[in-house]
Amino acid sequence: MTRNWEEGYNFSVAMQPEYLNIWFQECLSRVGGWLPHDHRAHKDWLNGVIEDVENDTKPLHPVIQEFKDLIEKNTRVYMLFEAMFQEVPKKKPYNNDMSGHTQIRDYQHLLQVFNHLLTEAPSWNDKAHKVGTVGLPINAVLDWPMGTPSGWAAFLDPDVNAIIKRMLNVWGEFLSSPKSAETLDNTSSGWFGETGLTDLTHVANIGQTNHKFEAMFHCDPSKQYHGFTSWDDFFTRHFREEIRPIAEPDNDDVIANACESMPYNFATNVKFRDHFWLKGQPYSVYDMLGQDTLAEQFTGGSIYQAFLSALSYHRWHAPISGKVKKAYVIDGTYYSEPLFEGLGEPGNVKIDIKGEATGQGYITHTATRAVVFFEADNPKIGLMAFMGVGMSEVSTCDITVKEGQHVKKGDEIGMFHFGGSTHCLLFRKGVKVTGFPEANKDREHNVPVRSKVAVVE
């Protein structure tokens, strides 16, 4: 449920010039719905987390203690984590919200919040018209420090990313536990509350369909939590087979959509290596594919990229029929966003509130990602690649096919756990693919998974 940005605001405050432009920008679309469209929900959620931490202090989890030790015993990391908070502007809206709540100001407080979040599943905020879900809670906590010059350096640091990976694995274990299912109730903050269920159903109903949630997904609404055993069990839910039919299964010229997703970009004549960290975010296939020896074959080719919605389906499906030639996961960054989003770029005077979402092209080169190469049955396609890219908390890219395995178009090939992100299809030079949907800010729905997404000529 998307609400107008001005609904419910205290206009005597919100209309002040220092707020008007930045708050309007904050309330524009947050790519993929991973953070609320209404930024008040984000701030309200963060204030609630901070209050919970202050009212219920508990010993640091061993992995958070490891994080603390890394910061305090590594001079380089200590410098970056101290500096990133000092570099956040000490003025509105960075230092507090309109209610006067202070933001997180140092790494000690940050780690206490992380400690709290390790045993919390994403939930809804449905209070005082502040409707939204914080699907990436750690990303939400890091919103401002990520956009500083020291934040940029810190979240590219290999030691920092190694400890973040261990921290996210601990959170992932919780999200796979029965305890995590408690946010799947029917209260106002539950995924099956009135707002949550309405939005989940709306996102899955594409076109003129009007199915109920249980008619689209494998679940049992008569059971507690609709029969889901954990938050991750719900997140990786299956569509019923008939809901997402395979596009022309016997026509190898038709390419199926690999993920339920919103179009982001289609690029042709991509370079072997390019300056992907700049504002235009050109694709650099050598870096995208982790310096794989097959990367050179995609020089001059084309790339289609689309991003996944927080409320949607997160399994991947084969875009073509063929044999899996190679499949692997590249460990990468988790909270690195390009300099042009924050204070690190000369001339920038504010931090981009859309965070990593603005850097969709950039993260295809830096973030943790899964790569699956296919040798297509259709000789007009030949070698192609699918890439599932993790963003922020989405640290687990789970490939479910093996090298040498033959798959049919539409078969499941993997999934995202604990979040979702973006994906790419890569084609070699000379492969003429047409018909990819264009990115359109007015588009209401995702392109359905396994539907026709392009044609090879």
C-alpha positions, 0 to 999 in steps of 0.5 A: 500500500503506497501512500502519498508522501505528504499524508499525515505530516506535521506541515508546520515542520515538514514545509520548512525549506531545510526539510522540503526537498530532501524529505520529498526525495526520501519518500520517492520510490525505494527501489524494490521496496526493500525500505519503505516508500514512506521514509517516516516508517523507516525512521519510526522503525529505527527509533523503535529499535534504538529504544528496544536496545536501550531498554533491554541491554544484553551481552554481545553475541560472540560474532558481534564481539568478534566484530568489536575486537576487529574494530578495536584491535585493527588500527585501519578498521578502527580509524574507518569506523570512527571516521564514518560516524564523524563524517555524517553531517551534524545537521538535520536530517542526519542528526535527528528526525523531526521528533528529536530522536538521535541517530546512531552516532558511534560504532559501539552503539551500532554493534549493540543494534546489530546484536539486537537485530540478530534475533529479529525477523523483518516485520511491518510498520503499520502505525499512524499511516507509516506503512511499510516493511524494513526488509533490509534492517541492517542496511536501514541502520547503516543508511547514513554512515555508508554514504561517507568517504570512510564508510565507502572505504570500510565496506570495501575492506576484506576484513570487514566483509569477512566479519559481516559475512559471519554475522549475516550467517548467524542472522540467517540461522535465526531466520531459518528457525521456528522462532523467526516465524512469529512475524508471520502472524496476522497482527498489524506488524505481521506479514499476514496482517491486513496490510501485509497480506494485501500487499503480498497478494497485490504484488503477486497478482499481475495483470487482470488476475485476482487470486488469493495468496493461498491460491498462488503459493503453496501454503495452508492458511488454516495452520499457524503462520500459513503453515510456514515453519520459519521466516526463510521458509516463507521468504523462499515460498513456491508458486503453484505451478499453474500460476507462472506457466513457462513461455512457449516451452517448446520454442527455444527462440523464446527466452523466459524471465529468470526472476520475478523482477522489475526491469532496470537496464539493457546494455549492448556492446559491453566492454571486457573491462570498464569503470563500473564505479562511475556514475554511469555504471557501465558494465565490466564483464571481467569484473562481473564474472569474477575474472573468469576465463569465459568472461572474454566471450561476452565482450561486445555482447549484451546484458539485461538487468532487473531487480527483485521486489521485497514482497515477491518471489525469490527463486531463480529459473532457467531462462533457456534449455541447455547444459550447466557449463559452470556454476559458482558463488563469488564472495563480495561486499555487502554494504558497499555503495558507489562514491557518487551516492554519498559525500565521498564524491567531490561536490556532493553535499548530501547522502543519497537516501536510496542507498545501494538501490541507486548503485544497481549496476555497481553492485553487479561487480562488487557484491556477493553473487552467483554465476551460472553459465549455460550452453544453450540447446539453441545454437543461436544462443550458445554460451550465456550466463545468469547472475544472481546478485546479493544486496546488503543482507542478501548474503546467501545466493543458493545455486541448486543445479550442478555442472554438467546438468541439463535443465529445461527452460523454466526449471528452478536453478537457485534462490536468494535467502534472507532478502533479494536483490538484482539479476542479470542475463549475459549474451555473447557478441553476435547473439541478437536478442530483442524485446526485453522490457524497458525500465519504466518508473510508472510500471506497477508490476514485476515481469512474471517469472518464466514469462516471455522476456525476449526473443533470439533472432 
